[in-house]
Amino acid sequence: MDAERLAPTVGIVGALLLALAIAIPAVTVEAGDGQVAAYYAAGPVGISFVGMLALLETVVFLSGRQERTDPATAAGLAFVLSLSMLGVAALWSFSIDQTLLFSFDQQYSWLTYHRWSVVAAAFVTFLGGAWYARGVL
């Protein structure tokens, strides 16, 4: 098993899943009064920034995998970014106000579980980053 090829692929898949998971409520939920904006801004940091970092993480993994960047540099950056995204996603998911979560219409009840899918995708990205760093460094 070639960790220098497979690990970035796992990280890329995780990062794309994370960006997609973060974007889904913005695209699908039709709520008024800024509910979706409040959902994204919940907690001390909010989650929108993690979606942007996930796209950046994809570029980092790709540049390291294709050797356009020094693999050790890419692996270190991928590990730090994925650890940061996992931390912010976990902080966000635990700090969302329950009143806000249950204020959406019944058809959006899946939002109560959405935060855990964001954390799971961030964890997959972290596994790819840690595996890549271990294989390269």
C-alpha positions in Angstrom: 0.0 0.0 0.0 1.5 3.3 -1.1 0.7 5.8 1.7 2.1 8.7 -0.3 -0.7 8.1 -2.9 -3.6 6.7 -1.0 -3.5 8.9 2.1 -3.9 12.2 0.2 -6.7 10.6 -1.7 -8.5 9.8 1.5 -7.8 13.4 2.6 -9.1 14.8 -0.6 -12.3 12.7 -0.4 -12.8 13.8 3.2 -12.2 17.5 2.4 -14.6 17.5 -0.5 -17.2 15.7 1.7 -16.6 18.3 4.4 -17.1 21.2 2.0 -20.2 19.6 0.6 -21.6 18.9 4.0 -21.1 22.4 5.1 -22.8 23.8 1.9 -25.9 21.6 1.9 -28.0 23.7 4.4 -27.2 26.9 2.5 -28.5 25.4 -0.7 -31.4 23.4 0.6 -33.0 25.1 3.6 -35.5 27.8 2.8 -35.9 29.5 6.2 -36.6 33.1 6.9 -35.5 35.6 9.5 -31.8 34.7 9.1 -32.1 31.2 10.6 -29.6 29.7 8.3 -27.1 32.5 8.8 -27.5 32.1 12.6 -27.0 28.3 12.2 -23.7 28.9 10.3 -22.6 31.6 12.8 -23.4 29.5 15.9 -20.8 29.1 18.5 -17.7 31.1 19.1 -16.3 30.6 15.6 -19.0 29.5 13.2 -18.5 26.9 10.5 -18.3 28.8 7.2 -14.6 29.3 7.5 -14.1 25.5 7.7 -15.8 25.1 4.3 -13.2 27.4 2.8 -10.4 25.6 4.6 -11.7 22.3 3.3 -11.3 23.5 -0.3 -7.8 24.8 0.5 -7.0 21.4 2.0 -8.0 19.8 -1.2 -5.4 21.9 -3.1 -2.7 21.1 -0.4 -3.4 17.3 -0.8 -3.3 17.5 -4.5 -0.1 19.5 -4.7 1.6 17.1 -2.4 0.3 14.1 -4.2 1.4 15.4 -7.6 4.7 16.6 -6.2 4.1 20.2 -7.2 5.0 21.0 -3.6 7.6 19.3 -1.3 5.6 16.3 0.0 6.9 16.9 3.6 5.7 20.5 3.5 2.3 19.5 2.0 1.9 16.7 4.6 2.7 19.0 7.5 0.3 21.6 6.2 -2.4 19.1 5.5 -2.0 17.7 9.1 -2.3 21.1 10.7 -5.2 22.2 8.5 -7.1 19.0 9.1 -6.5 19.1 12.8 -7.7 22.7 12.9 -10.8 21.9 10.9 -11.7 19.0 13.1 -11.3 21.2 16.2 -13.4 24.0 14.9 -16.1 21.6 13.6 -16.3 19.8 17.0 -16.4 23.2 18.8 -19.1 24.4 16.5 -21.2 21.2 16.8 -21.1 21.2 20.6 -21.9 24.9 20.9 -25.0 25.2 18.7 -27.9 26.4 20.7 -30.6 23.7 20.9 -33.3 26.4 20.5 -31.8 27.4 17.2 -31.5 23.7 16.0 -35.2 23.0 16.7 -36.5 26.3 15.4 -36.4 25.1 11.8 -39.6 23.8 10.1 -40.3 20.1 10.5 -39.1 19.3 6.9 -35.6 20.4 8.0 -35.5 18.1 11.0 -32.4 16.5 9.5 -30.5 19.6 10.6 -30.3 18.2 14.1 -28.0 15.5 12.8 -26.2 17.6 10.2 -23.6 18.9 12.6 -22.4 15.3 13.3 -22.0 14.7 9.6 -19.8 17.8 9.5 -17.7 16.4 12.3 -17.5 13.0 10.7 -16.3 14.5 7.4 -13.7 16.6 9.3 -12.5 13.4 11.0 -12.1 11.6 7.7 -10.0 14.6 6.5 -8.0 14.4 9.7 -7.3 10.7 9.2 -6.1 11.4 5.7 -3.9 14.2 6.9 -2.4 12.2 9.8 -1.8 9.2 7.6 -0.2 11.3 4.9 2.1 13.0 7.4 3.0 9.7 9.0 3.8 8.2 5.6 5.9 11.2 4.4 7.5 12.4 7.5 
